[in-house]
Amino acid sequence: MRIRVVGAGTMGRGIAQWAVTAGHTVELADARPEAVADAVSFVRAMLERAVEKGRTSRAAADRAVAALVALDSPYDSASDPAADGDAPELVIEAVLEDLEVKAELFTGLERVLPDSTVFATNTSSLSVTRIGARLADPGRLAGLHFFNPVPLMKLVEVVPGAATREGVPEMLAALVADSGHRPVTVADTPGFLVNHAGRGLVTEAFALLEESVAGHAAIDRIARDVLGLRMGPFELMDLTGLDVTASVMDTVWDGFRHADRLRPSYLPANRVAAGRYGRKSLRGFYAYGEGEAGPSLPEPRVEGGDPARAVRVTGAELAELASAAASPDDALVLVPTWGTSVATAIAESGLPAERTLGVDPLSLGTPRRVLAVTAATREDAVRDAVAVLARGGHAVSVVRDTAGSVAQRLLASIVNVATGIAERGIAAPADIDVAVTLGLGYPRGPLAWADTVGGARMCSLLRALHTETGDPRYRPTPWLTHRASLGLPLSTPMPPLPE
């Protein structure tokens, strides 16, 4: 296929590299001719590196380089448009994320390219329908959202607009699949699929920070060690740029008319105003640059505790932590916090407030155990509880008491947002899981993750969070509650209704 890529920045050159490597002829264009020359040099260098590392052959790299054609202008016409002579079959736009700029580009391309040329926008946040509305033939336009770096990120969102003609999304999905990436078809909604799904993690992380449940580094450690994420939410935001994250949070929140589950925090605005974007500004939640530790900060330790302190527990989940014989007068009391708080357990069961602490059951069996303390917990009880939980080489994070604790709240939000996506029909359940694992790097898709925990248990967690906090963000979706009630996997799609 002959493909024209317009925009020679980071995304455009990545798309060009992907396409020529897959055997397509790529015309590369930009408003700035020097940007095209730089992009061609970049793609050649990437292909040369691939040869040196044994990832491709010299012959394949040479063919790919020969298939890269530099254009003088994005509006170069085919040699014989009427006969579709050298006209590109597809144009992929990767220019500035501005609706007016994109719409102007496509209306100009429409004047010089034949009707048979399909248009695709790589927008990550703008409405495909609104971009296409400026065209005489909006049916030829769809979204084709790649992720950076394009050659390594194997996911592509195929986004039909409201006017996209039948057959165009299918053609684009087949092209993506035949070229080595995984397409997912997504409705034209704010944030599409991956950026929408990602709000579950970051909005809840900010909520935990707002409530002073734990610092950003502690939340990141729990996310990595308990949930198995490759990066904690604050480390991830430093990588992608907090300015970008804050903009996406607001876009999705506004686009879905302030849905409770998507409510953003007030915290990012001042950090963005101060230029604390993350790695690109050398300062975000962590400090970067020479001599700075970044996210690899040393973990504070609680020392001096007694690992032999007597312990009694109130739930079967914590049985392994109980002492064989524990005096009720001085033993630590450990309670499981599944959607509830330590304070509630103390009040309901008449437990000794000064030596009752919470343990997140989700953290058991992971490298890190999470201990929750209340305003009434004595310091010696904290030290001894840390020492008890650290037996066997476990890391221990101490957090302030909150309903559900850190990992549970993060997971509950991830699952609830994902089931909301399924419920709205934004993407098929199987595609939601694929997109999140490929696009966000989670250890498993959110629907499959909830099934691993148990749909009924996830539902009880969200209901408990909702009851204890009164916050509607935790109200479980009907998608989750219905499947939990029916004993069905969360990935079970709705059957089609009769016409």
Protein Blocks (a to p, Z undefined) as FASTA:
>chain_A
ZZddehjbfklmmmmmmmmmnopacddddfblklmmmmmmmmmmmmmmmmmnopacfklm
mmmmmmpccdfbfklccfblmnopmgcfbdcddbdfdfklmmmmmmmmmmmpcfklccdd
fbfkbcfklmmmmpmblmlpccddddddfklmmcdcddddfklcghjlmmmmmmmmmnop
acddddddehilmmmmmmmmmmmmmmmmmnomacfklmmmmmmmmnopabdfklmmmmno
pklmmmmmmmmmmmnoopakloccfklmmmmmnopnbjmnopafbccdehiakjmbccdd
dehiafkbccddfbfklmmmpcfbdcfklpccddddehiafklmmmmnopafklgccddf
klgopabdcddddfklcfklmmmmmmmmmgghiacddddddehijmlmmmmmmmmmmmmm
mmnomacfklmmmmmmmmnopabdfklmmmmnopklmmmmmmmmmmmnopaklpccfklm
mmmmnopafklccddddZZ
